[in-house]
């Protein structure tokens, strides 16, 4: 994810045979000299794009400003954002691919470069509107980038790799470093003199060159430290920092280094100095207490003091253009700005909430609502461009919203820990005011469905079912006698309806809910989402439990619920919501930010290009092209063209064919799921490495066909910390950082 965290397999080249390495390098050199891949943004947004918050919540690896107005930030899943007004507004410069960008460097407002963890570099000459991608000819991940001139630049990465270009990034050559360690930051003070830092095993690496990279000398010595960043203000004075708050300073060009006291024991990822006395360092862990750290010094690091900020996650990058004006960026799209040297930091990300969204409902392409935790309901009247908070009068989590017309709507909300109550709310004025129509102490209503303004049902845990025939004024208890957790209810008429839940319960009624008949489910698990497009045809989605693990499932009926069949055997990721526009076109949202689409009633599903790793718990479409998805961290995304399909035109790969890997949940506790799209059939190998590059285990080594696959990794016995999953198939390799927590 982040360039400083992304430390992959350190000893791969030693383990590989020479013939295999030569074959790989010949292949990627062919790519390097024969394929130049342009990607850019169009006037109309394609695929899925962000609506809330104002910038993507993907982790940002680096932020750079070329002047007080123009700046860029890059990160996971191809995230590139640009501002021309100092960060008040950001434009998404989508490249249309799921590459993870590690670093970028601009020599002017228009000309810049970036590198990715997949080993690609890219160049723009129009301020980021279009990017030309080229493979460097190396299989390792790239972590850091620095250009001395418009023509001469350097990049470093795993496996002791440093590469250099002398033609503006059109081609790259590998330099001899005499190390196989993970190199994470490169910095040059002039065309001849530069440094590169990292670590191997437990020891720091500090490489220096005085001949433009022709030779490198390691001045790391025997000190044990993992270094993530390096910065020099002249040929003699510089700093390096890294894990556990370590900071080192040199005053003789890097031949000797003295430790400085940062005052913290958290990782430090980026340094910037404006003079030999004034500088900043940023860092912090993924989450927890005091996660975002900004340190400042005014005496060259003799003393460092923390600057207060409201970041809830670690910070990865810092960019100052003057002693007063600066920006920092980090995980979950966090961006902060200061205009007084860091005394005050202001968030530049406009967001109404970071609470999870559970439900969406739109009555037109413009008017819609989103509901989530702590009684949250947002309303939009312009298709989601702007959202406004509506007052619900409750702190219970809103689980389901449904509108019968532009003005009349209902919402079900549940608070079970610690409150143990649920409410059903109603509005007759588009949500400007909500009135409680049902309050159930110790009654866990979870969802609802109305077929008219007057007639509706509510269902929930413990077999709870209620019915109203007077617009919610009164509710009749028609609950089941057995305790069964119900997650979804759907009626196709005023008499005929269905409920679904756990464990894989499906029930049908033909008398408006007075009696219920259990339907045989094709699997054992749970069903969270239920929808019918006609009396005959409907779908339910959720998860199958196999050997104690939850795997995704979408089932379908075409005979009024009499029989159901599993449409997605082998789908390993859990499905949280399914939405069909008609009898043919539908969408499903899955764990890890994956959205799938079908155009043949669910007989086949294709994965769409991800724009976030956050899970979407709800989605809604008003027509085959226009839809929204919402979920973790207050995420709302939208498509106006039906979403971009990762695999399209039958089995053809996307334009940028790389081995794409998704991991979730991340951070993880006891397990993590690994989803990957295999561009070519053949043997797929997955290996787990620790932060020092030591192989922990082989996770997978078997034949897999072309397309979408997934497997689960048991992390319960892993020591908390950072690990790397290396995926290899054919000529391609991908990496994913995972964080194991307890």
N, C-alpha and C positions, 0 to 999 in steps of 0.2 A: 504494500500500500504506500507507505511513506518511504522516500528514498533512504532515509537514515535507518529505518527499521528493517528495510528489505535486504537482509543478509542471507544469501542463499548458499548452496553447496560449495564449500571452499576447496574440496579436494577432488572434484569431479574429474579433472583432466589426468590426475595421477591414476585414477581407477579405470579410466577408459583405455582401450587398446589404441595404439597409434593408427592402425588402419581405419578404425571407426572414426577417430578424430579427423583424419584426412578426408574421409568421405563426407563428414558433416561440413567441414570448412569449404570443400569444393562446392557443395550445394548452396550454402549461404553466400559464397562469393558470386555464384551465378545470379542469385537474387540481387546482390549488391550492384552488380554492373549492368544488369539487364532489366530491372524492374524499378520504376519510379512511380509511386502511388500518390496521386493528388486527392485530397479530401478538403472540403470546405463547406461553408454554410450557405444556404439558399435564403431567398427572401421569405419564403414560407417555411415554417418549422416542420420538420419531418420526424416521423416516429413519435416517441413519447418525449415530452419536455416538462420542465419544472414550472409549477405555479406557486407553491408555498413550501418552504420559505422563498425569499427573493433570489437566493443563489442555491445551487445544488448542495445537498447535505453530504456529498462525497468528501472523503478526506483530501485535504489540500496539501500537496508535498512542498510547494514553493510559491512564493509571491514576490514579484519584482515590479518596481515602479521605475520608469525611465525619466519621468519628471513629476511635478506635483499633481498633474492631472491624469496621466496615462499610466496604467498599470495592468499587470496580468497575474493570474493565479492558475495553477494546474494541479491535477490530482488523479484520483481513481476513475476508472471507467471512461477514459477519454475526456475528462473534465478540463475545459479551457474557458476561462471567463476573462473579460476585459472591461475596464472602466476608462472613461475619458473625462471624468469629473471628480477625480480624487477618491473614488470608491462609493460615492453616494448612490450610483446606479451601476449595475453590472450587466454586460451582454454575454450570453452564452455562445461561445464559438465552437459549436459541436463539430467533431470530426467523424462522427458516425460509427465509431468502433469501440470495442471494449478493452482497449489497451490502457495500462496503468502508467500515467506519466509521472516520472520521478523528479525531473528538473527542467528548468528553462533558462535561457539567457538571451537578452536583447542588447544589440549594439546601437540601435536607434529605435525610434517609435515604430518603424515599419519592419525592420529586419530582426528576426529572432530565430532561435532553434529550441528544440526540446528533445529529451531522451525518454525512453520507456523501459519498464521492467521486462518487456518482451524482447529487448535488444534492438529496438528500432530508434532511429533518429528522424527528425522532421525539421523542415525549414519553411519559414514564411517571409515574404517580401512585401506583404500588403497589410501589415498590422494584425495578423492572425485570422484574416478572413478565409484564406486558403493555406493548406499545409501540404508540402510534398514529403512523403514518407520514403525512407530507404533503409534497408537492413544494413547493419554495419559489417556484416560478414563474421560476426562472433555470436556464439550461442548464449553468452552470459547476460544477466540482467545489468542494465545501466542505472547508476545511482546519482551521478552528479555531472555537471556540464559547466565549462568555462571557455569563453572566447576572448582571445587577446586582441584580435583584429577581426574585420569582416571575413577574412579568409582563413585565419588560423585559430583552431579551437581544440579543446581536449575534453574527453569524457572518461569516467572511471566506473568500474563495476565489480562484480564478484569474480572469483577465480584469478585475482591479481591483475585484472584487465585495466589497461589505460590505452585509449585509442586517440589518434590525432588526425585532423584534417587540415589541409593547406589550400583547399579550393572551396571554402565556404560551406563545407558539409556535403558536397556532392559525392565524395568518397572518403573512406577512413582507413587508416592503417594501424595495426596493433604494435605497441611499443614493448620493449623488453623491460620487465620490472623485477624479475628474479624473486617473485613471491606468488603464492597462490591464495593469499588472504583476501578478505572482503574489503574492497576500497570504496569509501562512502562519500568522500568530498575532495574536490580538486580546486586549486586556486593558483593563479599566476599573477605575479607583480609586474612582469614585462615579458617580452617575447622569448626570453631565455630562461628565466628563473621562475620555478613553480614548485608547489608542494601537493602531496596527495596523502590522505590519512585514512586509516581503517584499523583492522585488527585481524589477527590469526591466532586460533586457539584462545589463550587468555591474554595475549600480548598485543600491545599497540603497534601499529605500523605508521611511521612518518617518513614518507619518501620525499626526496628533494632532487630536482634537476637544475642544472645551470647551463644546459646546452639544448634547450627546447625539447626535452624529452628523449634525446638520444640515449642518455644514461640516467639511471636513478640510483640514489644511495639511501638506504634505510637508516634513519637516526632514531628509530623507536626505542632502541635499547632493550633492557630487560623489564621495563615497567609493565605491569598488568593493567590494561585499560582497553575498553572498546571506544574508539574515537568515531564521532559522527560528523564533525565539522571542523574546518580550518579557515583562518582569515589572517591576511598580512596587510599592514599599512605601508611598509617599505621592505627593502631587501633584508633587513635585520629583525624587525619587530613583528611578531605574530602570535596568534593564540590557536589552540585546539581544544575541543571539548567533547564530552561523550557521556557514556553511561554512568549512573550513580553520581551525577553532579560533578564529574571531574573536569577541571580546567587546567591547562598547561600554557605557559608563556615562554617565548624565546626572545632574546635580544641580540642573538648572534647568527641570525639566518636559519635557525632550526637545528644547529648541531648540538645544542644543549637546551633542556626544557626544565622549567621550575613550576611546581604545582601551586595553584592558587585556590583559595577557599571560596566555594560558591555559596555555602550555607545551606545547601539542600542535597538530598541523595537521590534525586529523580534524574532521568536522562535529559541531556541537553543536546538539541538537534541543529541549531543554527546560530552563527555569530555574525555580527557586523560592527565594524569600528569606523568612525568618521575621522579619527585622528589617533595619535598614539596614547591618548588619555580617555577619549569618550567612546563608549561602545555598549552594545546590548547582546544578550544571549537569551534564547527562548527554549522552552522544553516542557516537560511534564508527562504524566502517564495518561492512559486512555480515559480513565474515569476515576472517581473517588474524591477524597478531600483535597482541596487546593491543587487541582489538576493542571491548570494552565500557569506556567511560570514565565515571568519576564524579569530578567536581571539587568541592572544597569551599573556601569562604573564610570567615574569621572577622573580616575587616577590610574588608568592603564590596567585595572584589575587588582590593584593592591587591596581594594575593598569592593565587594559587590553587594547591592541591596535590591530587594524585590520590589517591583512596582505592582500596585493593586490592579486587578482586572477581574472581570466576571466570567471568564472562560470556564466552562464546565468540562472541557476536554484538553488534552495536551496540545501544545503549539509546536509547529514544525519549521516555520520560516519567519524571517524578519527582513524588512526593507525600509531603510531611512534614506531620505534625500537631503535632509538638513538636520541640524541639532534639535529642531522642534518637530518636524513632520516625519511620521513613520507609520508603518503598517505591520501587522503580524497575522499569520494564518495557521490553521491546524486541522485537527480531526473534525468530522461532521460539518465541513464547510465554514468553520468559524473564521471570521475576519474582523480585526479591530484596528482602529486608527487613533493616533494621538497627534495633537497640534501643539503640545507643550512639553515635548521631550519625554513623554511617558508618565507624567504626573497623573494624567487622566486618560484612560483608554475607552473608546466608544465603539460599540458593536455596529458594524456596517450591514449586518444581515437583518433584513426586515422580516420578522416572524411574529405571528400572533400567539403561537403556542409551540411547545415541544412535546405536548401530550399526544398519545397515540389516537389516531382516528379509527373508529370501528365501523362506520356506516356512511354511505353516500346516497343521495336521492336527487334527481333532477326532473323537473316538469317540462323543461325545454332546453335548447342548446345554451341558453343564457342563465336561467334561473335554477339554482340548486342549493343544497344544504349538505353539510358534513358534520358528523357528530362524533364525540370522543370522550376522553376521561374528564372527571371533575365537572360533569354537567355541561360540557362544551358543545355548543352548536354554532357553526359558522354559516353565513349566507352569502351568496354571490348573485348578482343580477347581470353580470357581463361575462358569463362563461368561465368564471374562475380567475379572471385577471385581477380582481380585487375581492377580498373576503372581509366580512364584518361579523363581529361577535354578537350573538343574540343572548339575552338574559333568560335563562331557563328556571332559575329559582331553586336549583338542586345541585348537589355535589356528586350525585350518583353518575357513574359512567354511562353515557348514552350509547346503547348497543344497536338500536334500530330506528331509522327514520323512514316514514312513508307519507307522501303527500297525495291527497285525492284530487286536488285542484291547485290552481296557482295560490290560493289563500289558505286552504284547509289542510292541515297535516297533523300527524301523530308521531310521538317518539316514546320508546321504551328505554328506561334507564335503571341500572342495577348497581347497588353498592352492597357487597357481601362481607367484606373485611375492612373495617370492623363493624360497619353500620347494620348489615343484615336487613336491608329493606330494598324495595323497588318501587318505581313510579311509572305511570303512563301520563304523558303530557299531550295537550292539544293546543293548536293555534288556529285562529280563523282570520289572521291578518298577516300571513306570510312569515310568521315567526317573530314579528315585532314584539309580541307578548305570548307567553306560554302559560297555560293553566293546568294544574294537576287534576287529573280526572280519576286517578287510581293511586292509592298509597297502600302498599302491602308490607307490613312489618313481618319479618321472617317469611316472606313470600318472594321467591327469586324469579320474577318475570324477566326474561332475557330478550324476547323478540316479539314482533307483532305483524299482522297482515290484515288490511282492510280491502273489501271489494267495493265499498261505497262509503259515503260520508257517515252513514249510520251503522253499517254492519262490519264488525271486525273481530279478530281473535288475538289473544296474547298467550304466549307459552314460555316455559322456562324450566329450570331445574326441578327435580323431584316430581316430574310429571305434571307440573302446574299448567293448567289451561283455563283461560277465562274468555267469555264471549260478551259482546255488547251489540245491541240492536237499536240503540238510541244515541249514537254518536259519542259514546264514552261516558254518558251521564251515569249509567249503571252497568255493572259487570256481574255476570253470572258465573259462578264457579262450576266448571265442568271438568275438573282435574281428574287425571287417572288415579286409580287406587294404588298402583305400584309406583315406587319412586324410580323415575326414569328421567335422565337429564335431556331436556329438549332444547335444541339450539335454533331451529328454524321452523316456521309455519307458513303454509301457502295454500290458499283456496282458489279453486278454478270456478266456483259458483257459490251461491248462498247456502248450498247443501254439501258440496263435495270438496274435501280438502285433505291436506297431508301435514304431518309433523315428522321431524327427523331429529336424531340426537345421538346419545352415547348409551350403550355400546352398539353402534350401527342400527339403532332403532329406526324403523319406518312404520308409520301408522297411517291408516286412511279412514276417513269418515264419510258417510253418505247421508247423514242426518244432522249436519251443521255442528257436529262435535258431541252430540249426546252419547254416542257410542263410537268406539274405535276398534279397528281390526288391524292386527299386526301383519306386516308384509315381510316376507323372507328377504333378507339382504344377502347379496353375493359375497360378503366378507364380514370380518369382525373388526370393528374400529369405531369411528365416529363420523357423523355427517353434520357439517356446520352450515351448509348452504343448500337451498332448495328452491327450484324455479320451474314453472310450467309455461310453455308458449301456446299450448292448446289443451283441451281436456285430455287428449291422448298422450301427448309428449311432454316429458319433463326430465330434469336432471337433478342430481344431488351430488355434493362433493365434500370431501373430507380426508380421512386418513385410514389406512389399514394397519392393524397391529400384527407384526410378524416377528417372532422371536424377541418380543419386548421392544421393537422399534416401530416407529410410525412412518408409513410410506403413503404417498398420495394416491387418491382414487377419485374418479369421476364416473358415476353410474347413470344409466339412462333407462327410461321406460317409454314404450310406444303403445302401450295397451292399458292406459288409465291406471297405471300403478300396479297392475297384477303381477308383472314380472320386471325384473331389473337386471341389467348386465353391466359388467365393468368395462368401461371404454379405455382404460389406461393401465393395463397390467404392466407391472415393472416400473411404474412411476414412483421414484423414491422420495421426492419432495412433497411435503404436506400441501394440500390445497385448502385455502381459506375462503375463497369466494368463487362463484361461477355466475356469469351473466350472459344470457342469450338475447339478442336483438330480435331474432325471428327463429324459425325452425332450423336454420342452417348455420348462421353465424353466431359464434359465442366466444367468450373470453374466460380465462381462469387465472386467478392470482395465487401464487405459491410462495413458499418460504424462500428467503434470500433475494427478494426483489424480482423474481421471475414471473413473467406474464406469458401465457400461452394463448394461441388463437386457433379456432377451427372454422372452416367454411363448409364442412360436410356433416353437420349435426353432432360432431364429437367423435367421428370415426377416426380422424387423425388430428393431431395437434402439433403446432409449430411454435418453437420458442421465439419470443421477440427480443430485440436488442435491449439490454438493461440500461437504465440510466441511474440506478441506485441499487445498493445492496440491502436497503431497508425492506422489510416485509410489508406487503400491502394486504390489509385485512378486508378490504372492500373495494369493489369497482362498480361502475355504472356507465351505461352507454345510452345515448338518446337516438342514435342512428348507427349504421355500420361503421362510420368513420369517426364519430365524435364520442369520446369517452374520457373518464377520469378514474384514477386509482389513488387510494390513500391508505396510510398506515403509520408505521413507527416514526417517532421524532417529529410528528406534525407534517409528514410528507404528503403533498398532493401533486400528482403529475397528470398531464392531459395529452391526448392525441386528437388530431383532426383528420388523420388519414388512415385510421385503423391500426396504427402502430407499425413500426418497422420489424419485419420478420428476420430473425438471425439466419435461418436457413430458408431459402426461397427458391422458386422455380424448380419444384421437385426436390431433388437432393443436391442441387448446386450450392456451393458454399457462398458466403457473403464475399463482397469484393476484396476484403482484407482477410485472407484465410489464415488464421492463426489458431492454435490450440487455446480455447477460451475456458477459463476455470473460475468457478464461483464457490465460496465457502460460507457456511452459515450453520448455527449462529456464530458470530465472531465479535466479541470475545466468547469463549466457550468454557464450560465447566467440565461436564462428564463426557460429552461427545461433540463431534462436528461433522456436518455433512459436506461432501465434496461433489459438486456438480460440474461436469465438463462437457463441452461440445467437441467431439472428435472429428477433425476435418477429413481424416482418411482412416479406413479400416486397418486394423493391425494390432500389434502388441502395444499396450499402454502400461507404462510403469509409473508408479507414484511412490515417492520416498519422503520420509519425514526427517528434517535436520533441525538441530537446535541452533541457537543464535551464534554459536561459535563454529558452525559449519560441520559439526559431527553428526554422522548419520545415526538416527535413533532407531528407525525401522523401515522396512519395505511394506508399504500399505497395499499396493496393487501391482501385479505383474502378470497380465493375462490378455488374451485377445478380446478386443472390443470392436464392434462394428462402427460404421460412420454415423454420427449424429449425437444425440443427447444421452448422457449416462450419469450415474450417481452412485456413490458408495459412502459408507459411514466410518468414521475413525473414533475409536475409544480413547479419550484423553483423560480419563479418570486417574490413570497412574502417572500422568506427566507432571513433572514439577512445574508449578506456575511460572510463566514467562513467555517469551516469544519463540515461535518455531516457524520453519519454512516448509511448505509442501512443494516439492518439485515434481512436476508432471512431464513425462516425455512420451512422445509417440512419433515414430518415423524420424523426420528431420527437425521436429519442432519441440520446443520446451517452453513451459510456462511455470510461473512461481506464484505462490500465494502465502502471505504472512498470516499467521494465526496467533491469537493471544489467549493463553490458557490462564484462567483465574479461578479462585476459590472463594 
